[in-house]
């Protein structure tokens, strides 16, 4: 399969990234603040960076483990990075478990539910395509009653590698039976936008204020927008 340009055909399906896109990462700092006073925002940012870094390394090295374990391990490393190894050891196991579980209780981003409802009502196939584990995603869908908005809930568990590996994006093609150029993708992560665009998806990038430019890896430029503007990227108008 050769990825297409993403602009020649109408979009028939749209998949959405979960962590940081469908779910807002902003409250993660408050959760960390409750455990590490005055350093919550720093711990949260470092935790997310270490989490993503671990997914890339594990994919490159072929040392798969599921996202829940990656997240818990990344938290331990982030705590050591920010407060030092001795202080990190002092963080109770119960607090670590509660923090690790915070990824499943992050709120749905403003405008996301409305955008999904609009696209589904217009006849598009909708779904999530996430690094999250299958169980984790099912719990999130149930918690926020998202089932009626999603045709597909796709986890990297099926291929045991993480985004931006092309085998992950191929799951959307397999699930829908549509050619790659008819599939859209929504993400707030620049590296994910690059991976999805290189694969051939039409990409809506929810680029936050002050965020870094997309990596220079030869991927097509995504369409920069926000959640209210997402339907127009794929439906026109």
ChimeraX attribute file (.defattr): number of C-alpha atoms within 10 A of each C-alpha:
attribute: neighborCount
match mode: 1-to-1
recipient: residues
	/A:1	7
	/A:2	9
	/A:3	14
	/A:4	18
	/A:5	17
	/A:6	22
	/A:7	12
	/A:8	9
	/A:9	14
	/A:10	15
	/A:11	23
	/A:12	19
	/A:13	24
	/A:14	27
	/A:15	26
	/A:16	24
	/A:17	22
	/A:18	21
	/A:19	21
	/A:20	19
	/A:21	20
	/A:22	23
	/A:23	20
	/A:24	19
	/A:25	19
	/A:26	15
	/A:27	17
	/A:28	22
	/A:29	17
	/A:30	15
	/A:31	21
	/A:32	27
	/A:33	17
	/A:34	13
	/A:35	17
	/A:36	20
	/A:37	10
	/A:38	11
	/A:39	17
	/A:40	19
	/A:41	19
	/A:42	18
	/A:43	26
	/A:44	25
	/A:45	17
	/A:46	18
	/A:47	25
	/A:48	19
	/A:49	14
	/A:50	20
	/A:51	21
	/A:52	17
	/A:53	13
	/A:54	18
	/A:55	24
	/A:56	16
	/A:57	13
	/A:58	16
	/A:59	17
	/A:60	13
	/A:61	9
	/A:62	11
	/A:63	11
	/A:64	17
	/A:65	15
	/A:66	17
	/A:67	23
	/A:68	18
	/A:69	13
	/A:70	20
	/A:71	22
	/A:72	17
	/A:73	17
	/A:74	23
	/A:75	26
	/A:76	18
	/A:77	18
	/A:78	23
	/A:79	25
	/A:80	16
	/A:81	16
	/A:82	18
	/A:83	15
	/A:84	12
	/A:85	14
	/A:86	10
	/A:87	12
	/A:88	19
	/A:89	13
	/A:90	8
	/A:91	14
	/A:92	11
	/A:93	10
	/A:94	9
	/A:95	14
	/A:96	19
	/A:97	12
	/A:98	14
	/A:99	20
	/A:100	21
	/A:101	15
	/A:102	15
	/A:103	22
	/A:104	18
	/A:105	15
	/A:106	19
	/A:107	17
	/A:108	19
	/A:109	17
	/A:110	14
	/A:111	14
	/A:112	19
	/A:113	16
	/A:114	14
	/A:115	18
	/A:116	27
	/A:117	17
	/A:118	18
	/A:119	21
	/A:120	20
	/A:121	11
	/A:122	11
	/A:123	11
	/A:124	20
	/A:125	21
	/A:126	24
	/A:127	25
	/A:128	22
	/A:129	25
	/A:130	23
	/A:131	26
	/A:132	25
	/A:133	20
	/A:134	17
	/A:135	12
	/A:136	16
	/A:137	20
	/A:138	16
	/A:139	14
	/A:140	21
	/A:141	18
	/A:142	10
	/A:143	12
	/A:144	12
	/A:145	10
	/A:146	17
	/A:147	15
	/A:148	10
	/A:149	20
	/A:150	18
	/A:151	18
	/A:152	16
	/A:153	19
	/A:154	25
	/A:155	24
	/A:156	22
	/A:157	19
	/A:158	12
	/A:159	13
	/A:160	18
	/A:161	24
	/A:162	27
	/A:163	20
	/A:164	20
	/A:165	18
	/A:166	15
	/A:167	16
	/A:168	25
	/A:169	26
	/A:170	15
	/A:171	17
	/A:172	26
	/A:173	17
	/A:174	11
	/A:175	13
	/A:176	17
	/A:177	9
	/A:178	14
	/A:179	20
	/A:180	26
	/A:181	23
	/A:182	22
	/A:183	28
	/A:184	27
	/A:185	28
	/A:186	30
	/A:187	26
	/A:188	25
	/A:189	20
	/A:190	19
	/A:191	18
	/A:192	21
	/A:193	30
	/A:194	25
	/A:195	24
	/A:196	30
	/A:197	25
	/A:198	22
	/A:199	26
	/A:200	26
	/A:201	32
	/A:202	31
	/A:203	30
	/A:204	29
	/A:205	25
	/A:206	22
	/A:207	21
	/A:208	13
	/A:209	6
	/A:210	6
	/A:211	10
	/A:212	10
	/A:213	9
	/A:214	17
	/A:215	13
	/A:216	9
	/A:217	10
	/A:218	10
	/A:219	17
	/A:220	20
	/A:221	15
	/A:222	22
	/A:223	16
	/A:224	15
	/A:225	17
	/A:226	19
	/A:227	21
	/A:228	15
	/A:229	14
	/A:230	25
	/A:231	21
	/A:232	14
	/A:233	17
	/A:234	22
	/A:235	15
	/A:236	9
	/A:237	6
